[in-house]
Amino acid sequence: MNEKMVGLMRRRGELLAKIATQRDQLGEIGKQLQIPLALADRGVAAVRFLRGHPLLTAGVATFVVIRRRGLAGLLRGAWRLWKGYRYVTGVSAKLSQRSQVS
């Protein structure tokens, strides 16, 4: 074999050894991330479940609000939300009338 081929084979061996070391390091990092990634998977599954069951989500949210503010607080918040909605729709209607007149 010529010297160039021997040099290439030596370099190939060095690169393969480096790859094996990096593969082992990657395996160790993967082991360290296994628990956090499993927790993230559970979080994603929970979000998907809640997005798939909006009525259940609304019920739980209502329960939490009632527990924190009481029924009067829930009613007060609903009243404010209704009044805000009415205000926004009124302003929107006035703006759309102006744009149609111009």
N, C-alpha and C positions, 0 to 999 in steps of 0.2 A: 504494500500500500504506500501511496505517496504521503508526504508530510501534511499536505492540505487536508486529505481525507481523515487522517489521524486527528488533526486539530478539530475538524468538524465533529467527529465522533465524541471527542473529549467534551467539547462545548455542549453537545446534545445530552451527554450524561449529567453535566452540571445543571443544565436547564431542567432535566427530568427530576433531579434531586431537589431543586428549588421548588418545582411544582408540587412535589410530594409534601414538602414542609409547609407550603402555603395551604394545601388541602387540609392538613392536620390543624393548622391555625384556624381555618374557616370552620372546621368541625367544632372546635372549642367555642368559637364565637356563637355558632348556631346553638350549642347546648345552653349557653348563658342567656340567649334570647328566647328560648323555648317557652318559658313561663310568661314573660311579658307578651309574647305574640299570642299565646293561648288566651290570655286575658283580653287582648284586643279583639280576638275572634269572638269571644263571648259578648263583648260590647257591640260589635257589628251585628251579631245575631239578635241582640236585644233591640237595637234600633230598627232592624228589619221587621221584627215582630210588632213593634209599636206602630210602625208605618202601615203595616198590614191590618191593624185593628184600631182604627181611629176612634171608634165609639168607646172602646175600653180605655184608651188613652185619655179621652175627654172625661170619662167617669172618674178615673184615678186623679186627674188634675183637679176636678171639682171637689173630690173628697179632701185633697190636700189643702185647697183654698178654704173650704169650710172649717177644717180643723185649725187652720192658722188664724182666720179672721172671723169665724163664726158665720152663721147664715145671713145676718144683717150686713156684714162686710161683703159677702158674695152678691147680695142683692144690690148693694150700693155700687159695686164694680160693674155689674151688668147694666144698671141704669146709666152709669157714665159711658159705658161702651155704646149703648143705644143712642144716647144724646150725641156722642161724637160721630157716630155713623150718620145720623140725621144731618148734622152740621156739614159734614164732608159731602154728602150727596146734594145738599142745597147749594153749596158753593160750586160744586161741579156742574149742576144744572144751570146756574147763572153764567158760568164761564162758557158753557156750550151755547147758550142763547146769544151771548155777545159775539161769539165767533160766527154764528149763522147770520147775524144781522149785518156784519161788516162786509 
